[in-house]
Amino acid sequence: MKKSEPALRLLSVNFFPLLLVILLLSGCTGTQQPFSFVQVTDPQLGMGGYENDKERLNQAVTQINEMEVDFVVFSGDLVHHASDSSFADFLQISAQLEVPYYVVPGNHDVGFVPDDTTLSRYRDLFGDDYFTFNHKGITFVFTNTQLWKSDIGDASSIHDQWFRTTLENAGKKNRVVVVGHYPLYIKTPGEEEIYSNLPPDLRAGLLNLFENNNVVAYLTGHRHEFIQHNHQGIQLVTAETTSKNFDQRPFGFRKWTVEKDTVMHRFVALDLLTAGQ
């Protein structure tokens, strides 16, 4: 053993400078490693018929497991009536996914006006209601839009400051994808506030924050219809659901693909014949 030590030391001396050069060169290329992920929105167990909603969510999981994707995001309204049994059903079905999944709350999960009780229950079941992570050169920021829609004091203020700081830091290094439940607007950036969008002043501030911090997409649900806008190069996409679509679109989800210069999405319809519907 002792006789091999000089050789090992020589290998170490020669290897690590070479490794450093390789790492530096790879860092200089700026190459985005392509990847895909899935957006499921408003599974909302109980809105379109409880057993039917469960079956459609199961079908979505089955189809996703057959795809090459890195993870799944659920953009809110996991259940229709927030109860222990409905949350348990969602968790049981989503646990069948063979890739990681991440969720944000919707109004049906924490209430239109969240309080300590609804937020605590959600956090106990799902973890943080807003958070961020980096994946292959993209920063994903998950937000609790109920704290934007309804100003509940300190909780909303803390969330707002976290979101601003997170975006300002992330945008200096990476492209950013934001995931929430409420869309910013339905038709135009200057429209009046209604049940399904965010307040105009807050909306304007968020759009400005998006524009200045390298946000490339904002993924939402809530409307139960497909809405797509391109705002200053930022994709604002409200996806189809697996529970009920008011625009008569098929049930399904969105598959997103990230490449060097593009972030694209396409609709994937549920195979309801396979699901027995």
C-alpha positions in Angstrom: 0.0 0.0 0.0 2.7 2.4 0.9 4.6 1.9 -2.4 1.6 3.2 -4.3 1.3 6.5 -2.4 3.7 8.5 -4.6 1.8 7.4 -7.7 -1.4 8.5 -6.1 0.0 11.9 -5.1 1.3 12.3 -8.7 -2.2 11.4 -10.1 -3.7 14.0 -7.7 -1.3 16.7 -8.7 -2.0 16.1 -12.5 -5.7 15.4 -12.3 -7.1 18.3 -10.4 -5.7 21.1 -12.6 -7.2 19.2 -15.6 -10.5 18.8 -13.8 -10.5 22.6 -13.1 -9.9 23.4 -16.8 -12.8 21.0 -17.8 -15.1 22.7 -15.4 -14.1 26.2 -16.5 -14.6 25.3 -20.1 -18.0 23.7 -19.5 -19.1 26.7 -17.5 -18.1 29.0 -20.4 -20.2 27.3 -23.0 -23.4 28.5 -21.4 -25.2 25.4 -22.8 -28.7 24.8 -21.5 -29.3 21.2 -20.8 -32.7 20.4 -22.3 -35.4 19.0 -20.1 -39.2 18.7 -19.9 -41.7 18.9 -17.1 -45.5 18.7 -16.8 -48.0 21.2 -15.5 -51.2 19.8 -14.1 -53.8 22.4 -12.9 -57.0 22.2 -10.9 -57.4 18.5 -10.4 -59.9 19.9 -7.9 -61.2 16.5 -6.6 -65.0 17.0 -6.3 -65.7 19.7 -8.9 -66.5 17.5 -11.9 -67.9 14.5 -9.9 -65.7 13.2 -7.2 -65.0 9.7 -8.5 -64.6 11.0 -12.1 -62.1 13.6 -10.9 -60.1 10.9 -9.1 -60.2 8.7 -12.2 -59.0 11.5 -14.5 -56.2 12.4 -12.1 -55.2 8.7 -12.0 -55.2 8.7 -15.8 -53.0 11.8 -15.9 -50.5 10.1 -13.5 -50.5 7.0 -15.7 -49.7 9.0 -18.9 -47.1 11.2 -17.2 -45.3 8.0 -15.9 -45.0 7.0 -19.6 -43.3 10.2 -20.5 -39.7 11.4 -20.2 -40.1 14.3 -17.8 -38.1 15.5 -14.9 -40.9 16.5 -12.6 -44.5 17.7 -12.3 -46.0 20.9 -11.0 -49.6 21.3 -9.8 -50.7 24.9 -10.2 -53.3 24.9 -7.4 -56.8 23.8 -6.4 -55.8 20.3 -5.6 -59.3 19.6 -4.2 -62.7 21.2 -4.4 -63.7 21.0 -0.7 -60.6 21.1 1.6 -61.1 18.1 3.9 -58.9 15.5 5.4 -60.4 12.8 3.1 -60.1 14.8 -0.2 -56.5 15.8 0.6 -55.7 12.2 1.5 -57.1 11.1 -1.9 -55.0 13.6 -3.8 -51.9 12.6 -1.9 -52.5 8.9 -2.5 -52.9 9.4 -6.3 -50.0 11.9 -6.7 -47.8 9.5 -4.8 -48.0 7.1 -7.8 -46.0 9.6 -9.9 -42.5 8.2 -10.7 -40.9 11.6 -10.8 -40.9 14.4 -8.1 -43.9 16.7 -8.0 -44.4 20.2 -6.5 -47.6 22.0 -5.6 -48.9 25.5 -4.9 -52.2 26.2 -3.2 -55.3 27.5 -4.8 -58.3 29.2 -3.2 -60.0 25.8 -2.7 -57.0 24.5 -0.8 -56.4 27.4 1.7 -59.6 29.5 1.2 -60.3 32.7 -0.7 -59.0 34.6 2.4 -56.5 32.3 4.0 -56.0 32.3 7.7 -53.6 30.6 10.2 -55.7 27.5 10.3 -56.0 26.8 6.6 -52.4 27.8 6.0 -51.1 25.5 8.8 -53.2 22.6 7.5 -51.8 23.0 4.0 -48.2 23.3 5.2 -48.6 20.3 7.4 -49.7 18.2 4.4 -47.7 19.6 1.6 -44.8 21.7 3.1 -44.1 25.3 2.3 -46.8 27.2 0.4 -44.1 29.2 -1.4 -40.6 28.2 -2.3 -37.9 28.0 -5.0 -35.4 25.6 -6.5 -33.0 25.5 -9.4 -33.1 22.9 -12.1 -30.6 22.6 -15.0 -30.1 26.3 -15.2 -33.7 27.4 -14.6 -34.9 28.9 -11.3 -38.5 27.8 -10.5 -40.4 30.1 -8.1 -43.6 28.8 -6.6 -45.9 31.4 -5.1 -49.1 31.5 -3.0 -51.3 33.7 -5.0 -54.0 33.8 -2.3 -51.7 36.0 -0.4 -51.8 38.4 -3.4 -55.5 38.1 -4.0 -56.4 38.7 -0.4 -54.2 41.0 1.7 -54.1 39.3 5.1 -51.5 41.5 6.8 -48.1 40.2 7.9 -48.4 36.9 6.0 -49.0 38.7 2.7 -46.2 41.3 3.4 -43.7 38.5 4.2 -44.6 36.6 1.1 -44.3 39.8 -1.0 -40.9 40.6 0.2 -39.7 37.0 -0.2 -41.0 36.9 -3.8 -39.4 40.2 -4.8 -36.0 39.3 -3.2 -36.1 35.8 -4.7 -36.8 37.1 -8.2 -34.2 39.8 -8.0 -31.5 37.3 -6.9 -32.5 34.6 -9.3 -32.9 36.8 -12.4 -29.2 37.9 -12.2 -28.1 34.3 -12.9 -30.9 32.3 -14.5 -34.0 32.3 -16.6 -37.0 32.1 -14.2 -40.3 30.2 -14.4 -43.0 31.3 -11.9 -45.8 28.9 -10.8 -48.9 30.1 -9.2 -52.7 29.6 -9.2 -54.3 33.0 -10.1 -53.6 34.4 -13.5 -52.4 38.1 -13.5 -55.1 39.0 -16.0 -57.7 37.4 -18.3 -57.7 39.6 -21.4 -55.6 42.7 -21.0 -53.0 43.9 -18.5 -55.1 47.0 -17.6 -58.4 45.3 -17.0 -60.4 45.8 -13.8 -60.2 43.3 -10.9 -62.7 40.4 -11.0 -62.9 37.2 -9.1 -60.5 35.4 -11.4 -57.6 37.9 -11.7 -55.3 39.9 -9.5 -55.7 43.5 -8.4 -54.5 46.0 -11.0 -51.9 47.8 -8.9 -50.4 44.5 -7.7 -50.6 43.1 -11.2 -48.7 46.1 -12.6 -46.0 45.7 -10.0 -45.6 42.0 -10.7 -45.4 42.5 -14.5 -42.7 45.0 -13.9 -40.9 42.6 -11.6 -41.2 39.9 -14.2 -39.9 42.1 -17.0 -36.8 43.2 -15.1 -35.8 39.8 -13.6 -35.5 37.4 -16.5 -38.9 35.7 -16.1 -39.8 33.7 -19.2 -43.0 32.1 -18.1 -45.8 32.3 -15.5 -47.9 29.1 -15.2 -51.3 29.2 -13.6 -54.8 27.7 -13.4 -58.0 28.8 -11.6 -60.0 29.7 -14.7 -60.8 26.2 -15.9 -60.0 27.3 -19.5 -57.0 27.7 -21.6 -55.6 31.2 -21.8 -52.3 32.2 -23.3 -50.7 35.6 -23.5 -47.2 36.8 -24.5 -46.3 39.9 -22.5 -43.0 41.4 -23.4 -41.7 37.9 -24.3 -43.0 36.4 -21.1 -45.4 33.5 -21.6 -48.5 33.7 -19.4 -50.2 30.4 -19.6 -53.4 29.3 -17.8 -53.8 25.6 -18.5 -56.6 23.1 -19.1 -57.7 21.1 -16.1 -58.4 17.4 -15.3 -61.7 18.3 -13.5 -63.9 20.6 -15.5 -63.2 23.0 -18.4 -65.7 25.8 -19.0 -64.4 26.4 -22.5 -65.2 22.8 -23.5 -61.5 22.0 -24.0 -60.5 18.3 -23.5 -59.2 17.2 -20.1 -55.5 17.1 -19.9 -52.3 18.8 -19.0 -49.4 20.8 -20.4 -45.9 19.4 -21.2 -43.2 22.1 -21.1 -39.8 21.7 -22.8 -36.9 23.9 -21.9 -34.0 24.3 -24.4 -31.2 26.8 -24.8 -33.1 29.6 -26.4 -36.7 28.5 -26.0 -39.3 27.5 -23.4 -42.2 25.7 -25.2 -45.4 23.9 -24.1 -48.0 21.6 -25.7 -51.3 20.2 -24.6 -51.6 16.5 -23.8 -55.1 15.2 -23.7 -56.2 12.5 -21.3 -56.9 9.1 -22.9 -60.3 8.7 -21.3 -61.0 5.5 -23.2 -58.2 3.9 -21.3 -59.5 5.4 -18.1 -63.0 3.9 -18.9 -64.8 7.2 -19.3 
